[in-house]
Amino acid sequence: ENGFGKRTLVGEYRVTRRGGKGIRTLHRTEKTGSIVGIGVVHANNEIMLISNHNIMIRMAVADISRQSRSTQGVKLMRLAEGDGVAALANLVSKIEE
């Protein structure tokens, strides 16, 4: 919500069974805000972040640092006062033949 994000390996998430309580994926604070979206990405993809004030930023997934499962992440998008991340999109690149 406040422009933070991270990349975490899927292998760091254990499989839960029936009656599982869930798995923490982000150390959420007032600084980081709530989670806006989660997606499976590949290093050769790009993502697009869209703010509430209609500002869009496009970045390579490889530029986002890889961190452990329960960290707060790094700042991906600088936001103006009162603005927040509204959505994110995974931009899949074409595989060249």
MODELLER restraints for C-alpha pairs under 7 A, 6 or more apart:
rsr = mdl.restraints
at = mdl.atoms
rsr.add(forms.Gaussian(group=physical.xy_distance, feature=features.Distance(at['CA:1:A'], at['CA:32:A']), mean=6.68, stdev=0.5))
rsr.add(forms.Gaussian(group=physical.xy_distance, feature=features.Distance(at['CA:1:A'], at['CA:33:A']), mean=5.00, stdev=0.5))
rsr.add(forms.Gaussian(group=physical.xy_distance, feature=features.Distance(at['CA:1:A'], at['CA:34:A']), mean=5.29, stdev=0.5))
rsr.add(forms.Gaussian(group=physical.xy_distance, feature=features.Distance(at['CA:1:A'], at['CA:35:A']), mean=6.02, stdev=0.5))
rsr.add(forms.Gaussian(group=physical.xy_distance, feature=features.Distance(at['CA:1:A'], at['CA:36:A']), mean=5.71, stdev=0.5))
rsr.add(forms.Gaussian(group=physical.xy_distance, feature=features.Distance(at['CA:1:A'], at['CA:84:A']), mean=5.30, stdev=0.5))
rsr.add(forms.Gaussian(group=physical.xy_distance, feature=features.Distance(at['CA:1:A'], at['CA:85:A']), mean=4.84, stdev=0.5))
rsr.add(forms.Gaussian(group=physical.xy_distance, feature=features.Distance(at['CA:2:A'], at['CA:32:A']), mean=5.32, stdev=0.5))
rsr.add(forms.Gaussian(group=physical.xy_distance, feature=features.Distance(at['CA:2:A'], at['CA:33:A']), mean=5.49, stdev=0.5))
rsr.add(forms.Gaussian(group=physical.xy_distance, feature=features.Distance(at['CA:2:A'], at['CA:84:A']), mean=5.39, stdev=0.5))
rsr.add(forms.Gaussian(group=physical.xy_distance, feature=features.Distance(at['CA:2:A'], at['CA:85:A']), mean=6.27, stdev=0.5))
rsr.add(forms.Gaussian(group=physical.xy_distance, feature=features.Distance(at['CA:3:A'], at['CA:75:A']), mean=5.67, stdev=0.5))
rsr.add(forms.Gaussian(group=physical.xy_distance, feature=features.Distance(at['CA:3:A'], at['CA:76:A']), mean=5.48, stdev=0.5))
rsr.add(forms.Gaussian(group=physical.xy_distance, feature=features.Distance(at['CA:3:A'], at['CA:77:A']), mean=4.69, stdev=0.5))
rsr.add(forms.Gaussian(group=physical.xy_distance, feature=features.Distance(at['CA:3:A'], at['CA:78:A']), mean=6.36, stdev=0.5))
rsr.add(forms.Gaussian(group=physical.xy_distance, feature=features.Distance(at['CA:3:A'], at['CA:79:A']), mean=6.93, stdev=0.5))
rsr.add(forms.Gaussian(group=physical.xy_distance, feature=features.Distance(at['CA:3:A'], at['CA:85:A']), mean=6.13, stdev=0.5))
rsr.add(forms.Gaussian(group=physical.xy_distance, feature=features.Distance(at['CA:4:A'], at['CA:32:A']), mean=5.99, stdev=0.5))
rsr.add(forms.Gaussian(group=physical.xy_distance, feature=features.Distance(at['CA:4:A'], at['CA:73:A']), mean=5.75, stdev=0.5))
rsr.add(forms.Gaussian(group=physical.xy_distance, feature=features.Distance(at['CA:4:A'], at['CA:74:A']), mean=5.21, stdev=0.5))
rsr.add(forms.Gaussian(group=physical.xy_distance, feature=features.Distance(at['CA:4:A'], at['CA:75:A']), mean=4.38, stdev=0.5))
rsr.add(forms.Gaussian(group=physical.xy_distance, feature=features.Distance(at['CA:4:A'], at['CA:76:A']), mean=5.41, stdev=0.5))
rsr.add(forms.Gaussian(group=physical.xy_distance, feature=features.Distance(at['CA:5:A'], at['CA:73:A']), mean=4.99, stdev=0.5))
rsr.add(forms.Gaussian(group=physical.xy_distance, feature=features.Distance(at['CA:5:A'], at['CA:74:A']), mean=5.55, stdev=0.5))
rsr.add(forms.Gaussian(group=physical.xy_distance, feature=features.Distance(at['CA:5:A'], at['CA:75:A']), mean=6.44, stdev=0.5))
rsr.add(forms.Gaussian(group=physical.xy_distance, feature=features.Distance(at['CA:5:A'], at['CA:76:A']), mean=6.06, stdev=0.5))
rsr.add(forms.Gaussian(group=physical.xy_distance, feature=features.Distance(at['CA:6:A'], at['CA:64:A']), mean=6.23, stdev=0.5))
rsr.add(forms.Gaussian(group=physical.xy_distance, feature=features.Distance(at['CA:6:A'], at['CA:65:A']), mean=6.21, stdev=0.5))
rsr.add(forms.Gaussian(group=physical.xy_distance, feature=features.Distance(at['CA:6:A'], at['CA:66:A']), mean=6.24, stdev=0.5))
rsr.add(forms.Gaussian(group=physical.xy_distance, feature=features.Distance(at['CA:6:A'], at['CA:67:A']), mean=6.28, stdev=0.5))
rsr.add(forms.Gaussian(group=physical.xy_distance, feature=features.Distance(at['CA:6:A'], at['CA:73:A']), mean=4.82, stdev=0.5))
rsr.add(forms.Gaussian(group=physical.xy_distance, feature=features.Distance(at['CA:6:A'], at['CA:74:A']), mean=6.25, stdev=0.5))
rsr.add(forms.Gaussian(group=physical.xy_distance, feature=features.Distance(at['CA:7:A'], at['CA:64:A']), mean=6.40, stdev=0.5))
rsr.add(forms.Gaussian(group=physical.xy_distance, feature=features.Distance(at['CA:7:A'], at['CA:65:A']), mean=6.18, stdev=0.5))
rsr.add(forms.Gaussian(group=physical.xy_distance, feature=features.Distance(at['CA:7:A'], at['CA:66:A']), mean=4.57, stdev=0.5))
rsr.add(forms.Gaussian(group=physical.xy_distance, feature=features.Distance(at['CA:7:A'], at['CA:67:A']), mean=5.94, stdev=0.5))
rsr.add(forms.Gaussian(group=physical.xy_distance, feature=features.Distance(at['CA:8:A'], at['CA:66:A']), mean=5.59, stdev=0.5))
rsr.add(forms.Gaussian(group=physical.xy_distance, feature=features.Distance(at['CA:8:A'], at['CA:67:A']), mean=5.49, stdev=0.5))
rsr.add(forms.Gaussian(group=physical.xy_distance, feature=features.Distance(at['CA:8:A'], at['CA:68:A']), mean=5.88, stdev=0.5))
rsr.add(forms.Gaussian(group=physical.xy_distance, feature=features.Distance(at['CA:8:A'], at['CA:69:A']), mean=6.02, stdev=0.5))
rsr.add(forms.Gaussian(group=physical.xy_distance, feature=features.Distance(at['CA:12:A'], at['CA:69:A']), mean=6.49, stdev=0.5))
rsr.add(forms.Gaussian(group=physical.xy_distance, feature=features.Distance(at['CA:24:A'], at['CA:70:A']), mean=5.96, stdev=0.5))
rsr.add(forms.Gaussian(group=physical.xy_distance, feature=features.Distance(at['CA:25:A'], at['CA:69:A']), mean=5.11, stdev=0.5))
rsr.add(forms.Gaussian(group=physical.xy_distance, feature=features.Distance(at['CA:25:A'], at['CA:70:A']), mean=4.96, stdev=0.5))
rsr.add(forms.Gaussian(group=physical.xy_distance, feature=features.Distance(at['CA:26:A'], at['CA:69:A']), mean=6.63, stdev=0.5))
rsr.add(forms.Gaussian(group=physical.xy_distance, feature=features.Distance(at['CA:26:A'], at['CA:70:A']), mean=4.68, stdev=0.5))
rsr.add(forms.Gaussian(group=physical.xy_distance, feature=features.Distance(at['CA:26:A'], at['CA:71:A']), mean=5.53, stdev=0.5))
rsr.add(forms.Gaussian(group=physical.xy_distance, feature=features.Distance(at['CA:26:A'], at['CA:72:A']), mean=5.42, stdev=0.5))
rsr.add(forms.Gaussian(group=physical.xy_distance, feature=features.Distance(at['CA:27:A'], at['CA:70:A']), mean=5.38, stdev=0.5))
rsr.add(forms.Gaussian(group=physical.xy_distance, feature=features.Distance(at['CA:27:A'], at['CA:71:A']), mean=5.24, stdev=0.5))
rsr.add(forms.Gaussian(group=physical.xy_distance, feature=features.Distance(at['CA:27:A'], at['CA:72:A']), mean=4.71, stdev=0.5))
rsr.add(forms.Gaussian(group=physical.xy_distance, feature=features.Distance(at['CA:28:A'], at['CA:34:A']), mean=6.67, stdev=0.5))
rsr.add(forms.Gaussian(group=physical.xy_distance, feature=features.Distance(at['CA:28:A'], at['CA:72:A']), mean=6.42, stdev=0.5))
rsr.add(forms.Gaussian(group=physical.xy_distance, feature=features.Distance(at['CA:32:A'], at['CA:72:A']), mean=6.87, stdev=0.5))
rsr.add(forms.Gaussian(group=physical.xy_distance, feature=features.Distance(at['CA:36:A'], at['CA:86:A']), mean=6.77, stdev=0.5))
rsr.add(forms.Gaussian(group=physical.xy_distance, feature=features.Distance(at['CA:36:A'], at['CA:87:A']), mean=6.34, stdev=0.5))
rsr.add(forms.Gaussian(group=physical.xy_distance, feature=features.Distance(at['CA:37:A'], at['CA:87:A']), mean=6.86, stdev=0.5))
rsr.add(forms.Gaussian(group=physical.xy_distance, feature=features.Distance(at['CA:37:A'], at['CA:88:A']), mean=6.51, stdev=0.5))
rsr.add(forms.Gaussian(group=physical.xy_distance, feature=features.Distance(at['CA:41:A'], at['CA:90:A']), mean=6.92, stdev=0.5))
rsr.add(forms.Gaussian(group=physical.xy_distance, feature=features.Distance(at['CA:43:A'], at['CA:61:A']), mean=5.30, stdev=0.5))
rsr.add(forms.Gaussian(group=physical.xy_distance, feature=features.Distance(at['CA:43:A'], at['CA:62:A']), mean=4.81, stdev=0.5))
rsr.add(forms.Gaussian(group=physical.xy_distance, feature=features.Distance(at['CA:44:A'], at['CA:61:A']), mean=6.70, stdev=0.5))
rsr.add(forms.Gaussian(group=physical.xy_distance, feature=features.Distance(at['CA:44:A'], at['CA:62:A']), mean=6.69, stdev=0.5))
rsr.add(forms.Gaussian(group=physical.xy_distance, feature=features.Distance(at['CA:45:A'], at['CA:60:A']), mean=6.28, stdev=0.5))
rsr.add(forms.Gaussian(group=physical.xy_distance, feature=features.Distance(at['CA:45:A'], at['CA:61:A']), mean=5.73, stdev=0.5))
rsr.add(forms.Gaussian(group=physical.xy_distance, feature=features.Distance(at['CA:45:A'], at['CA:91:A']), mean=5.94, stdev=0.5))
rsr.add(forms.Gaussian(group=physical.xy_distance, feature=features.Distance(at['CA:45:A'], at['CA:92:A']), mean=5.06, stdev=0.5))
rsr.add(forms.Gaussian(group=physical.xy_distance, feature=features.Distance(at['CA:45:A'], at['CA:93:A']), mean=5.62, stdev=0.5))
rsr.add(forms.Gaussian(group=physical.xy_distance, feature=features.Distance(at['CA:46:A'], at['CA:58:A']), mean=6.88, stdev=0.5))
rsr.add(forms.Gaussian(group=physical.xy_distance, feature=features.Distance(at['CA:46:A'], at['CA:59:A']), mean=5.52, stdev=0.5))
rsr.add(forms.Gaussian(group=physical.xy_distance, feature=features.Distance(at['CA:46:A'], at['CA:60:A']), mean=4.26, stdev=0.5))
rsr.add(forms.Gaussian(group=physical.xy_distance, feature=features.Distance(at['CA:46:A'], at['CA:61:A']), mean=5.12, stdev=0.5))
rsr.add(forms.Gaussian(group=physical.xy_distance, feature=features.Distance(at['CA:46:A'], at['CA:90:A']), mean=6.28, stdev=0.5))
rsr.add(forms.Gaussian(group=physical.xy_distance, feature=features.Distance(at['CA:46:A'], at['CA:91:A']), mean=5.00, stdev=0.5))
rsr.add(forms.Gaussian(group=physical.xy_distance, feature=features.Distance(at['CA:46:A'], at['CA:92:A']), mean=6.60, stdev=0.5))
rsr.add(forms.Gaussian(group=physical.xy_distance, feature=features.Distance(at['CA:47:A'], at['CA:58:A']), mean=5.78, stdev=0.5))
rsr.add(forms.Gaussian(group=physical.xy_distance, feature=features.Distance(at['CA:47:A'], at['CA:59:A']), mean=5.63, stdev=0.5))
rsr.add(forms.Gaussian(group=physical.xy_distance, feature=features.Distance(at['CA:47:A'], at['CA:60:A']), mean=6.40, stdev=0.5))
rsr.add(forms.Gaussian(group=physical.xy_distance, feature=features.Distance(at['CA:47:A'], at['CA:61:A']), mean=6.43, stdev=0.5))
rsr.add(forms.Gaussian(group=physical.xy_distance, feature=features.Distance(at['CA:47:A'], at['CA:88:A']), mean=6.92, stdev=0.5))
rsr.add(forms.Gaussian(group=physical.xy_distance, feature=features.Distance(at['CA:47:A'], at['CA:89:A']), mean=5.55, stdev=0.5))
rsr.add(forms.Gaussian(group=physical.xy_distance, feature=features.Distance(at['CA:47:A'], at['CA:90:A']), mean=4.63, stdev=0.5))
rsr.add(forms.Gaussian(group=physical.xy_distance, feature=features.Distance(at['CA:47:A'], at['CA:91:A']), mean=5.36, stdev=0.5))
rsr.add(forms.Gaussian(group=physical.xy_distance, feature=features.Distance(at['CA:48:A'], at['CA:56:A']), mean=6.67, stdev=0.5))
rsr.add(forms.Gaussian(group=physical.xy_distance, feature=features.Distance(at['CA:48:A'], at['CA:57:A']), mean=5.56, stdev=0.5))
rsr.add(forms.Gaussian(group=physical.xy_distance, feature=features.Distance(at['CA:48:A'], at['CA:58:A']), mean=4.40, stdev=0.5))
rsr.add(forms.Gaussian(group=physical.xy_distance, feature=features.Distance(at['CA:48:A'], at['CA:59:A']), mean=6.54, stdev=0.5))
rsr.add(forms.Gaussian(group=physical.xy_distance, feature=features.Distance(at['CA:48:A'], at['CA:88:A']), mean=5.52, stdev=0.5))
rsr.add(forms.Gaussian(group=physical.xy_distance, feature=features.Distance(at['CA:48:A'], at['CA:89:A']), mean=5.13, stdev=0.5))
rsr.add(forms.Gaussian(group=physical.xy_distance, feature=features.Distance(at['CA:48:A'], at['CA:90:A']), mean=6.63, stdev=0.5))
rsr.add(forms.Gaussian(group=physical.xy_distance, feature=features.Distance(at['CA:49:A'], at['CA:56:A']), mean=5.60, stdev=0.5))
rsr.add(forms.Gaussian(group=physical.xy_distance, feature=features.Distance(at['CA:49:A'], at['CA:57:A']), mean=5.33, stdev=0.5))
rsr.add(forms.Gaussian(group=physical.xy_distance, feature=features.Distance(at['CA:49:A'], at['CA:58:A']), mean=6.54, stdev=0.5))
rsr.add(forms.Gaussian(group=physical.xy_distance, feature=features.Distance(at['CA:49:A'], at['CA:85:A']), mean=6.85, stdev=0.5))
rsr.add(forms.Gaussian(group=physical.xy_distance, feature=features.Distance(at['CA:49:A'], at['CA:87:A']), mean=6.10, stdev=0.5))
rsr.add(forms.Gaussian(group=physical.xy_distance, feature=features.Distance(at['CA:49:A'], at['CA:88:A']), mean=4.55, stdev=0.5))
rsr.add(forms.Gaussian(group=physical.xy_distance, feature=features.Distance(at['CA:49:A'], at['CA:89:A']), mean=6.67, stdev=0.5))
rsr.add(forms.Gaussian(group=physical.xy_distance, feature=features.Distance(at['CA:50:A'], at['CA:56:A']), mean=4.53, stdev=0.5))
rsr.add(forms.Gaussian(group=physical.xy_distance, feature=features.Distance(at['CA:50:A'], at['CA:57:A']), mean=6.71, stdev=0.5))
rsr.add(forms.Gaussian(group=physical.xy_distance, feature=features.Distance(at['CA:50:A'], at['CA:85:A']), mean=5.82, stdev=0.5))
rsr.add(forms.Gaussian(group=physical.xy_distance, feature=features.Distance(at['CA:50:A'], at['CA:86:A']), mean=5.71, stdev=0.5))
rsr.add(forms.Gaussian(group=physical.xy_distance, feature=features.Distance(at['CA:50:A'], at['CA:87:A']), mean=5.30, stdev=0.5))
rsr.add(forms.Gaussian(group=physical.xy_distance, feature=features.Distance(at['CA:50:A'], at['CA:88:A']), mean=6.10, stdev=0.5))
rsr.add(forms.Gaussian(group=physical.xy_distance, feature=features.Distance(at['CA:51:A'], at['CA:83:A']), mean=6.73, stdev=0.5))
rsr.add(forms.Gaussian(group=physical.xy_distance, feature=features.Distance(at['CA:51:A'], at['CA:84:A']), mean=5.45, stdev=0.5))
rsr.add(forms.Gaussian(group=physical.xy_distance, feature=features.Distance(at['CA:51:A'], at['CA:85:A']), mean=4.16, stdev=0.5))
rsr.add(forms.Gaussian(group=physical.xy_distance, feature=features.Distance(at['CA:51:A'], at['CA:86:A']), mean=4.95, stdev=0.5))
rsr.add(forms.Gaussian(group=physical.xy_distance, feature=features.Distance(at['CA:51:A'], at['CA:87:A']), mean=6.97, stdev=0.5))
rsr.add(forms.Gaussian(group=physical.xy_distance, feature=features.Distance(at['CA:52:A'], at['CA:83:A']), mean=5.86, stdev=0.5))
rsr.add(forms.Gaussian(group=physical.xy_distance, feature=features.Distance(at['CA:52:A'], at['CA:84:A']), mean=5.60, stdev=0.5))
rsr.add(forms.Gaussian(group=physical.xy_distance, feature=features.Distance(at['CA:52:A'], at['CA:85:A']), mean=6.01, stdev=0.5))
rsr.add(forms.Gaussian(group=physical.xy_distance, feature=features.Distance(at['CA:52:A'], at['CA:86:A']), mean=5.24, stdev=0.5))
rsr.add(forms.Gaussian(group=physical.xy_distance, feature=features.Distance(at['CA:53:A'], at['CA:83:A']), mean=6.35, stdev=0.5))
